[in-house]
């Protein structure tokens, strides 16, 4: 598990952009039981989270259409919440960072780490915006 002082600024980047922090299994289950759309970002300490994933998801929120709920769990820190979120992302294997969009609790769009690595934040944002326009 990562020390809190390392992950805190990385968590705050999303929280200060309006994301709800999920730290327990119950919180993940609760948000996914809501009607509407929910995005869960599996945040990470890696460089592709800092350079590509977090900026990309933040940029995507400038779209007129966006998810009803935007949430985040932190891999290697919020262990219980991350494990529960990943169970809901099956059949996709665990990866971090990753971004999942759910509609009425069902997974409808997934951006895995291999879709994030080597792609800039703008491309990730455009991918998410297309998903928002389709599902939200």
Phi, psi and omega in degrees: 000138180284148176292146183302321182296337177280315186277337186306310180295331179287324175293315184298329180304320178276318181300317179291347176263010174104001181283140172274134178274126178253124183240352180232161176299320181298320179296319178296312180298321181297312182293326180282349177275351180284148173287151179104199185250143181224130173254132173241123176260124172272102184280161186205163177276353186290162181297326181288338173289318182289318186272328189242305189292302183299311178299324180295315180291324178295316178300322184297336182285355174282350177295146179300320179260129179209168182298152177292324182232131176238124188224164178215146170236158182241115180296137180080005179222299177272070191301309183299312181295318180297316179298317179294317178300316180295326175299322179287344181267000178300144018270009179288136179289155179302133173209149176217133000286163172203163184222126181238138175245127180244145173235122183050040177083357181256134178293125181239343180205137183224133173242109182271168180307319182291346173274346183262315181301132176078003177244139183281166184301324180298318180293320177296317177301314180297320178300313181293320179299319177300318179294318178300315182296332179276318191252340186267000000 
